[in-house]
């Protein structure tokens, strides 16, 4: 059941990253939260399968750190790709 805490921490980190980063209009509001939740839960699950228990500090640290580090990078990449694709499409359609 402690995996739910990793899910919640990841979702909070992802939502915070969404609102802290530029180009919010280029991505959905839930993308960061969902990605953070998936990364937090996935990290917790992988470390549990690797033999770590909830009494280990590493499982907590990594389950929080992975979403905090990876989500902002992913959101920036997705937003910039979307902005570039939208600009290219506008040029092709002759509306830019």
N, C-alpha and C positions, 0 to 999 in steps of 0.2 A: 504493500500500500504506500510505501514511502516514495515510490516512483511518481506518484501524483504530485509530490512536492517539486520534483525535478521538472515535471510538465508545467506546473504553475510558474516556477522561477523562469523557465525558458520563455513562456508566453509573455510574462511581464517584461523580460529583457527585449524580446522582439517588438512588442508594442512600443516600448520606450525608444528603441532604435528607429522605428518608423516615424515617430513624431520629432525626434532629434535631428534626423538627417534631411538634407534638401531633396527636392524633386518628389515631394509626397504625392503630387497629382499624377505621377507616372506609374504608380502602383496602387493596388488595393489596400485598404486600411488593415485588413486582416492578414496580409501576406507575412509581415514580420512576426506577428504573434503565432501564427501557425508554424512557420519555419522554426522559431525559437522553441516552441513546444515539442516539435518533432526532434530537434537536435538535443534538447535536454533529456527527453525520454529515451531517445536512441543511445545517448552516451551512458545513461544510467543502466539501461538494459545490457549494453555491451560489457560494461565493467562488472555487472552482476554475473554474466555468463563467464567472464574471465576469472571469477572466484572472489571478487571483493564483496564485502558485506556492508550494510549500512553503518556499521560502527567504524569504518575506515574514513578518514578525512579526505582522502583522494577522490573517492566517489562523489562526495559532495562538491568539492572544489572543481573537479572537471565537469560535472553536470551543470554547474552554473557558468563556468568560464567558457566552455565551448559555444553556447549560444551567444554570450556577450561578445565574443571575438568574431564568430563566423557570420552572424546575422547582419551586422552593419556592412560588412564587405559584400555579402550577397545582395543586399538591398541597393547598395550603390551601383553594383554591376548591372543589376536588372533595370534600375531606373535609367542609367545612361544608355543601355541598349535600346530601351523603349523610346527614349527621346530621339536617338539617332534614327531608329526605324520610322518614327512618326515624321521626322523632318524629311527623310528620303521619300516617303509616301506622298507628303505634301508637294515636294518638288515634282515628282512624277505626275501628279494630278494637276499641276499648274496652279495651285492655290497658295503657294508660299512665295 
